[in-house]
Amino acid sequence: MKQNKLLLLLLVTTCFTVWFMGRCIMDTSYNKEFFSSVSIRDHKTGISKASLIELAEQEKETDTSYYSDSLLSLTAWKTEEGAELINPYLGRKAKVLTVTLWGNMRDIIPMALLSGNYVYQDDSYGCVLDSKTAYELFGTITAVNNELLYKNNTYIVRGVVKSSVPVFLLQSSKRAEAFPNLELKMSEKGKGKEEMNAVAFLAGSSLTDNYSLIDGYFYGNLLYSSFLLPLWLILVCLFIFALHQCFNHIKKQKKQLLAYTGLTFITLSLILLLYYKTGNPLAFAWKFIPTRWSDFSYLTKVISTLKEQIEQLRYQTPNPRELMLLESLLTLKYRLALLLFLNFQLLLTGYFYIKQKHCIS
């Protein structure tokens, strides 16, 4: 009877642990995908669109790759709270967060496209709305191709998105527009050195010398890998155990040797599949590897820099991107604590179940 209760507890704990780990991995996989840029927050008057265009033209004239070898793309953006949108035909109004940008809309706000398309960089007449605002203005979330007024200018809805906040996105049409925020996406050549390359790019371009930097690549990979590492650890331990048992039964029971060989093959296949689907689980650790092995204070500098970046996040103008990152980092320790408790409970229950089973036999 006691053995059956232990078995039931083991099954329930296993199911809940697998579900919780899977949910955490799914949630943080979006973090890894979304936080795939280095964020720059200018502390002065902002970076003008004109200076960005001039920089791009200079790079093209020098016959080098766009912006730099390590920089793939650049998006500049700014926000405005409480902007009023008007449906000119029905007279409906809505107040939303307006995001004006020059670049790729996918890199700015946490959102998912429901219908239509994002507005391209040269389209100064198109806009994107969130579904709640679209329904408020037009009475439907399929509002693509409808017209609205913003600051006495007419815009055509190109796409509708799902967003945690009411949002209105449009591409900048003014050359003199200044942006306090930049998102720098890095190429494969800059992988593992995204922050270093971003600093070098800013120093070489002279766009700003007074700014805060947030390495989204590091935080996105950290959040994602925090829940992948326990799964990697379990599979690696299981592989080592199965391999060890194979060597122990080489000259003994053939049936057990065959079973453990099968377990070794299955575990190795799962490890390779996991690597193919998720990539290197230690990708975030590149930041902690010094460029010179003699630099013993490197780790202390990195930790100090990370603390400073997180502290700066608390005092910057809040926007959905930073709020999402802060919330994810704050809940990380609680999720990890619960995951650690579940794994400990799973091991403890498994130990008592095996011990009870041996006592009965």
N, C-alpha and C positions, 0 to 999 in steps of 0.2 A: 504493500500500500504506500509506504514512504517512498519507494523507488518510483512509483507512478506519479506521485506528486512532484518529485524532483524532475522527472522527465517532462511533465507539463510545464513546470516553471522554466526549464531549459528551453523548451520550444517557444514559449511566450517571450522570453527575454531575447532569444535569437531573432525572432520575427520583428520585435520592436527595435532592436539594435540595427538590423539591416534596413528597416524602414526609415529610421531617424538618420542613419548615415547617408542613405540614398537621397533623402530630402535635403540634407545639408549640402551634398555634392551638387544637386540640381540647382539649388538656390545660389550657391557660390560660383557655379559655372557661368552664370550671367555676369557676376562681378568680374570674372576673368575676361570675358568677352567685351564688356563695356569699358572697364578701366584698362584700355590698351593704348594709352597715350601718356605723355608727360605734360602735366598741366602747369601753365605759367600764369601767375596773377600779378599784374603790374601794379605798383604802389603809387605811381604818379598820375598823369592825365590820360593814360592809355596809349595804345599803339595804333597809329592811323592806318587806314586801308591803303592810302597813297604810298606809305613807306613799304608796306608789304608787296604792293604791285611793283614798285621800283626794284625791290630786292629780287623778286622773281624774274624780272626782265634782265637784271644784271647777271644773274646766274645763267640764264639762257644765252646771253651774249658771250660769256666766257667759255661756252661749249662744254659745260660740266653738267652732271645730272641735276635735276630740278631741286633747288635749295642746297642740297649737299649729298654726299654719298650715303650717309646714314639716315638722313631725313626723308621719309616717304611723302608726307603731306602735312599741311599746316591749316588749322581752322581758327579764326578769330571770332570772338563773340562777346555779347553783353546782354544784360537783362534789364527789364523795366517792370516794376510792380504796378498792379492796378491799372493797366492800360485798357481803354474802352474800345470794344468792337461793336459795330452796328450792322444789322441786316437792313439795307436801304429799302427793301420792298415790304418787309413786315414790321419794321420799326423796332425789332427786338434788339436788346443790348446785353453785353456780357463783359465783365471785367476779369482779365486774365494776366498771367505772367507772360510778357512779350520777350522773345529772344531774337535779337538781330545778329546775323552772323555773316561771315564771308568764308565759305568752305563747305565742309560736309556736315549735314544736319545729324547724321547718325552718331557723331562723336560728342554731342553736347548734353542732351537731356536723357535720363533713363525712360525709354519709351519703346513701343512696338507698333509697327505699321499695320493698320487694320484694312485700309483701302486706299487706292490711288498710289501716289509716289511722293518721295521727298523732293523738295525744290532744289534744282541744280544751281550752281554758283552764279551763272549769268542770267538767271530768271529773276528779274526784279519785280515781276507782277504776280508771282505765285506765292502761296502761303500754305502752312500746315496747321491744322487744329487738332486738339484732343477731342475724343468722342463726346465727353460731357458738354463742352462748349459748343460743339457742332449741333448737338441736340437742342441746347438752349437757344441757339440763334435760328436754326432752320427746322427744328422739329423732327430731325432724323440724323442718324450718325453716318448715313451714306450721302454726305454733303459735298462730294467732289464735284468741281466745276461751278459751284455756287459762288456768288460775289458777296463781298462784305467791305465795309468802310473802316479804315484805321487812319486817324489823323488826317481826315478829308481825302485820303487816297484810296482808290479801289483796288482790291486784291482778289484773285481767283483761288479758290481752295483746290490745291493739287492733291492733298492727301489728308487722311484722318488717322490719328494715332491713339493708342491707349497709354495714358500717362497718369502718374500719381497726383499730379497737380494740373489745374487748368492752364493750358499753354498755347501760345500763338507764335509760330516761327516764320521768319521771312529772311531773305537774303538782302544784304545791304546794297543800296543803290547810290550812296553818296561816297565819293572818293575821299572826302575829308573826315569821314566817320572814324571815331576813336574807340578802340576795344581794350578793356582791361584784362581780358582773358584770352589765352592762347592754348590750343591743344596740338602737341607735336607727336605725330605718329612716326615710328622708326621702322626702317627696313630690316631685313634679316641680317644685314651687315652690322647693324648696331645692336643686335640682340645681346642682352646681358650687360650692356653699358649704356642703357637708354638715358639715364640721368646725366652721365658724364658727357654724352654727345649733345644733349640739350643745352647744357651749360656752355660747351664749346661753340655751338651754333649761335647762341645769344651773344657771346663775347665777340664772335666774328662779324655778326650782322649789325651790331650796335643798335638793336631795336629798343632795348631797355637795360638799365644797370641797377635797377631797384625793384626787386620782385621776390615773390615766394614761389617755390617749386614743389610740386607734388608728383612723385613718381608712381603713376597709376599702374604701370607694368608690375612693379614690386608688390603693391598692395593687392592688386587683383590676383596675382599668383599666390600670394601669402594666404589670402582668404580661401582660395580654392584648394591649395595643397594641404591646408590644416586638417581638412576632412578626408583627403585622399591618402595622406601618410599612414593613418591607422590601418586602412585597407591594404596598402602596400606592405606594411609590417606583418599583417596576418598572413598574407599570401607568401611572403618570403620565408617566414617561420615555418609555414606548412610545407613549403618546398624543401627546406633544409631537413625537416623531420622525415619527410617521405624518402628523400635521398639517403639519409642516414639509415633508415630501416631497410632500404634496398641493399646496402652494403652488408648489413647485419644478417640478411637472409640469403645471400648469394649461394652459400653452400649448405643451406638448411631447407626449410619448407618452401617448395616451389610455388605452392598456391599463394602464400603470403608474399613471396617475392613478386609474383605477377600482379597482385593487388596493389602493392606499394609502387611498383613500376608504373602502373596505370595512374595512380594518384600523383606521382611525380610528373608524368606527362600532362595530365589535366591542369595541375597547378602552374606548370611552366607555360602552358598555352594561355591560361588566364592572365598571367603576368605580362606576356607579350601582347595580348589583346588589350589589356588595361593601358599599357604604354602607347599602343597604336591609337587608342581613343582619347587618352588624356594627356599624353606627352610626359615630359620629365617632371616628376613630382617635386623636385628640388630646384625648379627654375628660379624661385625667389631668392635662393641662396647665393646667386652670382654676386649680389651686392656686398656680401660678407667676405668675399675672397679678395685679398689685397693684390694690387698690381705689382707690388714688390714684397717678397717674402720677409725682407728685413724690417718692414714697417709694422712693428709690434703694436703700435697705438691705433692701427687702422680700424679695428673692430669697435673700439671705444668711440672713435670719431663718427662711424656709421650710426651707431645706436643713438648718440647725441643728436645727430642730424635728423633721424627719424622722429625722435621726441619733439624736436623743434618744429618739424613739419606738421605733426598732429596738433601741437599747441597752436600753431598759426591757423589751422583749420577752424578752431573754435572762435576766433576773433575776426574772421573774414566775413564779408557780406554773404549771408546764407543763400545758397542756390541748391536746386534739387540734386545736382551732382555731388557736391560736398556733403550734403545732409545724408545722402545714401551711403557714402563712404564712412562717415562717422558712425552711423547707426550699425553698419555691418561690423566695424571694428569693435564697437561697444558690446555687441551681442556675441562676438566671437568667443570670448572667454567663458561665457555661460554655456554656450553650445558645446565647447570642448570639455568643460567640466562634466556635463551630462553624458557626453559620449564616453569619457574616461570611466565614469561610474558604471555605465551599461556594460562596457567591456570587462571591467573588473567583476561585476555581478555574473556575467556570462562565464568567465573562467572559473569563478568560485562554484557556481552551480554545476558546471561540467565536472569539476574535480570531485565534488561530493557525490554526483551521480555515478561516476566511474568507480569510486571507492565503495559505494553501497552495492553496486552490481557485483564487484569482486567478492564482497563479504557474503552475498547470497549464494554465489557459485562455489 
